[in-house]
């Protein structure tokens, strides 16, 4: 995909604005998975878009909006959805303070895959991702709450455990039975490329930074970018039609063919891009931005808009609730 041919969808998460959109269904009406509402949309985009949303006095949930019918619904009682067919991988709430990796089908039957960990940590979200393979059989998720075994001979009084030195971050790969198939320390986020390979971002530590590809057996990784990434990558997504990825680096959107490993900047918007997703055709990219209060004021308030940039044309979708990433966009 080239910059001149790229259509960019900007989903703007506007915290703190009140909804004044007369045609939009109030967020409080979307209580259960069977409840639906309509939004204002002036674009011919297709497919279903999944994203986090929050209503007043409610826990965050996964929302799905049908871009053709303009209807939305609650897809899962959790956050961070990624979809493959009828399987939705997401972060489920074990309790108000704990989360776990889980999957659910379209009928809402949930299966937990991982242990419960603290919901939020000092370093950020405890579980980030997840990313599910196209066949829906493997799921990669960044876990910031992993703990290493302490060698009591080296640490007989448990001092490392007391100060938290036994904690570490890694991307883990699960199957649908909850088995951990692989673990990549100091790596994440992760996506599955069109060719089925696992692509990961380095998070510093012993690995360093950059974009890496895991081998087919998920035993080792090799850096594949051109070496210009000197700090962490925030979010990633894989192109549905060719072996290309998009990612957020330094608050900007980049795209990189896996073969060449040369990132190219596509877009810059605000300071916070918390989610991106290719459209099913690969012709658009959806972006969640949380630095859009001034734009909301300029538009006169009234809901939480999605801006669609397409060859110079700007379309708007208005949401009656707060939008957050990550995103997934499927047929």
C-alpha positions in Angstrom: 0.0 0.0 0.0 1.4 3.5 -0.9 0.7 6.8 0.7 -1.2 8.2 -2.3 -3.5 5.2 -2.3 -4.0 4.9 1.4 -7.4 5.6 2.9 -7.0 6.3 6.6 -9.9 6.0 9.1 -9.4 8.0 12.3 -11.4 6.8 15.3 -11.2 9.5 17.8 -11.7 8.6 21.4 -12.9 11.7 23.1 -12.9 11.4 26.9 -14.9 14.0 28.8 -17.3 15.1 26.1 -21.1 14.9 26.5 -23.2 13.3 23.7 -25.6 15.7 22.0 -26.3 13.6 18.9 -30.1 13.3 18.5 -29.8 10.3 16.1 -27.5 8.2 18.2 -28.6 5.7 20.7 -27.5 6.5 24.3 -24.6 4.3 25.5 -26.6 3.3 28.6 -29.1 1.5 26.4 -26.4 -0.9 25.2 -26.6 -3.1 28.3 -26.3 -6.6 26.9 -25.1 -8.6 23.9 -28.5 -8.6 22.3 -29.1 -4.8 22.6 -28.3 -2.8 19.6 -28.2 0.9 18.6 -27.6 3.0 15.5 -25.0 5.6 14.8 -24.7 8.4 12.2 -22.4 7.3 9.4 -21.9 9.0 6.0 -19.5 6.5 4.4 -19.7 3.3 2.3 -17.3 1.4 4.5 -17.9 -2.3 4.8 -17.4 -5.0 7.4 -17.6 -5.1 11.2 -15.3 -3.0 13.4 -14.5 -4.2 16.9 -13.2 -1.8 19.6 -13.3 -1.0 23.3 -16.0 1.3 24.6 -17.0 2.7 28.0 -20.3 4.0 29.2 -20.9 6.0 32.4 -20.8 3.8 35.5 -20.1 0.7 33.4 -17.1 -1.6 32.9 -15.4 -1.4 29.5 -16.7 -3.8 26.9 -16.0 -4.9 23.4 -18.3 -3.2 20.9 -19.0 -4.4 17.3 -20.4 -2.0 14.7 -21.7 -3.1 11.3 -20.5 -0.3 9.1 -23.1 -1.1 6.4 -26.3 -1.3 8.6 -25.0 1.4 11.1 -25.9 -0.9 14.0 -23.7 -1.6 17.0 -23.9 -4.3 19.7 -21.9 -5.6 22.7 -19.7 -8.4 21.4 -17.9 -9.4 24.6 -17.8 -8.5 28.3 -14.1 -7.6 28.3 -11.6 -5.6 26.2 -9.0 -5.9 23.5 -10.8 -8.1 21.0 -9.3 -9.8 18.0 -11.5 -11.9 15.7 -11.1 -14.9 13.5 -14.3 -16.3 12.1 -16.7 -17.0 15.0 -13.9 -17.0 17.6 -13.3 -13.7 19.5 -10.1 -13.6 21.5 -10.2 -10.9 24.2 -9.2 -9.9 27.8 -11.8 -11.1 30.2 -12.4 -9.6 33.7 -12.0 -12.3 36.4 -13.0 -9.6 38.9 -12.9 -5.8 39.0 -9.2 -6.1 39.7 -8.1 -9.1 37.7 -8.1 -10.1 34.0 -7.3 -13.2 31.9 -7.0 -14.2 28.3 -10.2 -15.8 27.0 -12.1 -16.7 23.8 -15.8 -16.5 23.1 -18.0 -17.5 20.2 -20.7 -15.4 18.6 -23.3 -16.8 21.0 -21.3 -15.5 24.0 -19.9 -18.8 25.4 -16.6 -17.9 27.1 -13.6 -20.1 27.6 -10.7 -18.9 29.8 -7.2 -19.7 28.6 -4.8 -18.1 31.0 -4.5 -17.5 34.8 -5.9 -14.3 36.3 -3.4 -11.4 36.8 -3.7 -7.9 38.1 -5.8 -5.7 35.8 -3.5 -2.7 35.6 0.1 -2.4 36.5 2.6 0.4 37.0 4.1 -0.3 33.6 0.7 -0.3 31.8 -1.9 -2.9 31.0 -1.2 -6.3 32.4 -2.5 -8.1 29.3 -2.1 -6.5 25.8 -3.3 -7.8 22.5 -4.4 -10.4 21.9 -3.7 -11.5 18.3 -5.4 -14.6 16.9 -4.3 -16.6 13.8 -6.6 -16.6 10.8 -7.7 -20.2 11.5 -8.5 -19.2 15.1 -6.3 -21.9 16.7 -3.5 -19.9 18.2 -3.4 -16.6 20.2 -0.5 -14.4 21.0 -0.8 -12.0 24.0 1.6 -9.7 25.7 1.7 -10.5 29.5 3.3 -7.9 31.7 2.7 -9.8 34.9 4.8 -13.0 34.4 6.9 -14.2 37.3 10.2 -16.1 37.2 11.1 -18.7 39.8 13.5 -17.4 42.4 16.5 -19.6 43.1 16.5 -19.8 46.9 20.2 -20.6 47.0 21.0 -17.2 45.5 18.2 -15.5 47.3 17.5 -17.3 50.6 15.5 -14.5 52.1 13.3 -13.8 49.1 14.5 -10.3 48.7 14.1 -10.3 45.0 10.5 -11.3 45.3 9.9 -8.6 47.9 11.0 -5.9 45.6 9.4 -7.4 42.5 12.6 -8.4 40.6 11.0 -11.7 39.7 8.5 -10.1 37.4 9.0 -9.9 33.6 7.1 -9.2 30.4 6.8 -11.6 27.5 4.5 -12.5 24.5 3.0 -15.9 25.1 1.3 -18.0 22.5 -1.7 -20.1 23.6 -3.8 -22.8 21.9 -7.5 -23.0 22.5 -7.0 -25.5 25.3 -5.0 -23.0 27.3 -1.6 -24.6 26.7 1.4 -22.2 26.3 3.1 -23.1 23.0 5.8 -20.5 23.2 7.1 -17.5 25.2 9.1 -14.6 23.9 10.6 -12.5 26.7 10.8 -8.7 26.4 8.8 -8.9 23.1 5.4 -7.5 22.2 3.0 -6.5 20.8 2.6 -9.2 18.2 0.6 -10.0 15.1 0.2 -12.9 12.7 1.3 -12.1 9.1 -0.6 -13.3 6.0 2.0 -16.1 5.6 1.2 -17.3 9.1 4.4 -16.2 10.7 4.4 -14.4 14.1 5.7 -10.8 14.0 6.8 -9.3 17.3 8.2 -5.9 18.4 11.2 -5.8 20.8 10.6 -4.0 24.1 14.2 -3.4 25.1 15.9 -5.6 27.8 18.1 -8.4 26.4 16.3 -8.3 23.0 16.5 -4.6 22.2 14.0 -2.8 19.9 12.9 -3.4 16.4 10.6 -5.8 14.5 11.2 -9.5 14.7 9.9 -12.6 12.9 9.6 -15.9 14.8 10.4 -19.2 13.0 7.7 -21.7 12.1 8.3 -23.7 15.3 8.1 -20.6 17.5 11.6 -21.4 18.9 13.6 -18.4 17.8 13.3 -14.9 16.4 15.2 -12.8 13.8 15.2 -9.0 13.5 13.8 -8.0 10.0 13.6 -4.2 10.1 16.3 -1.8 8.8 17.6 -0.9 12.2 16.1 2.6 12.6 13.6 1.7 15.3 15.4 2.8 18.5 12.5 2.7 21.0 9.3 0.7 21.6 6.5 0.0 19.0 3.1 0.6 20.6 0.6 -1.3 18.5 0.7 -3.4 15.3 -1.6 -4.9 12.7 -1.0 -7.2 9.7 -2.2 -6.4 6.1 -4.9 -9.0 5.1 -3.7 -9.3 1.5 0.1 -9.2 1.5 3.0 -9.6 4.0 3.0 -6.1 5.2 2.5 -4.7 8.7 1.4 -1.3 10.1 2.5 -0.1 13.5 2.6 3.0 15.7 6.1 4.3 16.6 6.8 7.6 18.3 3.1 8.6 17.9 3.1 8.1 14.2 1.6 5.5 11.8 4.1 3.5 9.8 3.8 0.6 7.3 6.6 -1.9 6.6 6.8 -4.7 4.0 8.2 -7.8 5.8 10.5 -8.5 2.8 12.3 -5.2 2.6 12.1 -4.3 6.3 11.9 -0.6 5.4 9.2 1.3 7.4 7.5 4.3 5.7 5.5 6.9 7.6 1.8 7.0 6.5 0.3 9.4 9.0 0.7 11.5 12.2 -2.2 12.5 14.3 -1.9 13.8 17.9 0.3 12.1 20.5 -1.7 9.0 21.3 -2.6 6.3 18.8 -3.9 3.4 20.9 -5.2 1.1 18.2 -4.9 0.5 14.5 -6.6 -2.0 12.1 -6.5 -2.7 8.4 -9.9 -3.0 6.7 -10.7 -6.5 5.2 -9.6 -5.2 1.8 -6.5 -3.6 3.1 -7.4 -0.3 1.5 -8.1 1.5 4.7 -6.5 1.7 8.1 -8.5 2.5 11.2 -6.8 4.5 13.9 -7.9 5.3 17.5 -6.6 8.6 18.6 -7.1 10.0 22.1 -5.8 13.5 21.4 -8.9 14.9 19.8 -10.6 17.2 22.3 -10.0 20.4 20.3 -11.5 18.7 17.2 -14.6 17.7 19.2 -15.1 21.3 20.3 -14.6 22.6 16.8 -17.3 20.1 15.6 -19.7 21.4 18.3 -19.6 18.3 20.5 -22.3 15.7 20.2 -21.1 12.1 20.4 -17.7 10.6 19.7 -16.9 10.8 16.0 -15.0 8.6 13.6 -13.3 10.5 10.8 -12.8 8.8 7.5 -10.1 10.2 5.2 -10.3 8.8 1.7 -8.5 10.5 -1.2 -9.1 14.0 0.3 -12.7 13.3 1.3 -13.6 13.3 5.0 -16.6 11.3 6.2 -17.8 11.2 9.8 -19.3 8.4 12.0 -20.7 9.6 15.3 -20.6 7.4 18.4 -22.5 8.1 21.6 -19.7 6.6 23.8 -16.0 6.8 24.4 -13.9 4.7 22.0 -10.6 3.1 22.8 -8.2 0.7 21.1 -7.1 -1.8 20.1 -9.2 -2.4 17.0 -10.1 -5.2 14.7 -11.9 -4.9 11.3 -13.4 -8.0 9.7 -15.8 -8.8 6.9 
